[in-house]
Amino acid sequence: MQYFSLNKTAPDVDFKEAAVRGQAPDKGLYFPRRIPTVEKEIINNITNFSKEELAFRIMLPYVGTAIPEKVLYQIVSETIDFPFPLVPITENISSLELFHGPTMAFKDVGARFMSRCLGYFSRGQDKKVTVLVATSGDTGGAVANGFLGVEGVEVIILYPSGKVSPVQELQLTTCGQNITALEVKGSFDDCQAMVKDAFMDADLNAHYSLTSANSINVARWLPQQLYYFFAYQQWPNQQELPVVAVPSGNFGNICAGLLAQASGLPVKHFIAACNVNDAVPEYLRTGSYQPKKAVATVSNAMDVGSPSNFIRVMELFHNDHTDISKHLSGYTVSDAVTEQTIAGVFNRYHYVLDPHGAVAYHALADYLYTHPGMKGMILETAHPVKFPETVSAATGKEVTVPPEAQYLFSRKKQRIVMEPSFSGLKEWLLQR
Ligand SMILES: *Cc1c(COP(=O)(O)O)cnc(C)c1O
């Protein structure tokens, strides 16, 4: 498979180069030259495939010859080595739970796939690859866990002091081995600015082979398609297709779903469920796209004013607003409604939503109300324990830490505290 830059002024590259570079030299996002067709044989007999076999068959055309088939099979098998259950909440709404991975958020799949691909590509290289990443919460944990113990790669994570939840901080700071956490006495924007400066710095680039692990990397973006295939495997009525509501921030996840649909996966309709950071729903309503400044909300993993993957959604539909609108609707959900939804769904159906899943639930319920006879699912992107304050305030109950996460609390937190300045980061990187 060849990938082209959406800025159209950089040469095409294969999967390896797209994954290693992250972004094209002209700063564009990489996009596959052609969209592969998933064979009818797979779609019509989807329940006969194991999830490993299915994942391998879906990813193979995107990876091409960059990774030998045997190795790719191993990589996808390790990537999806946990359940993705579709759990009914009401008669018409189910929840595809994407939080059963090691860090309890859906980003595990992308991070695990990417880390194993980079691990493979760095074999036989004498210079270690250093992944530098800024996080507002979930990305850092998924990346840390995904890269833990991967040979030839080290990870340095910058996170804003006091702005990530306790479970998220434990996930970032207790890995050890090839993972180092830096607690920055500033905001997420400070962390991101420090990382950006590091990538531009000549001295650091001479010492380190730096790469990023953000969601625009094709190796993180593309495997997210798998959720939608796993959902279809479990969808009870393959004649009556599901409406799929996706809590969206940077639009990587939903764009992967739209790509899966374009390659042949049957889906009735997609819903982009956003908090008040709603540049895309606004575009869907009006036809005019205006990136905004991000506003803080209770569904903070979606506090994105200018979603980086929206340009890929546009490419998929040839920038045609009419065509996009046929496949995708957008909803804006306030914090108050998000909290009411968590409370209402808990009281009525005894299902605990996290704030991101609640945004999707409200959007889907609204859509189904105006489209009677349809059924759908939400993607539940994080475990409620990652957002304990909001969830327990809404349900009136403590959120219980699942047994898989208990171990975190017995681990020792290790991090280096740093001022929010690039010069401090640079000095530390050059002296270690
Ligand atoms: C990252 C994240 C999102 C947003 O996903 P995008 O692919 O950026 O749209 C939604 N929910 C949770 C819990 C997340 O961590």
The ligand as a Gaussian input file, in Angstrom:
#p B3LYP/6-31G(d) Opt

LIG

0 1
 C       -9.232000       9.942000      22.790000
 C      -10.598000       9.694000      23.317000
 C      -11.753000      10.033000      22.575000
 C      -11.688000      10.743000      21.245000
 O      -11.253000       9.925000      20.208000
 P      -10.799000      10.565000      18.801000
 O      -10.297000       9.432000      18.008000
 O       -9.747000      11.566000      19.138000
 O      -12.020000      11.213000      18.212000
 C      -12.984000       9.698000      23.109000
 N      -13.094000       9.105000      24.323000
 C      -12.021000       8.786000      25.057000
 C      -12.209000       8.174000      26.391000
 C      -10.726000       9.064000      24.593000
 O       -9.663000       8.745000      25.339000

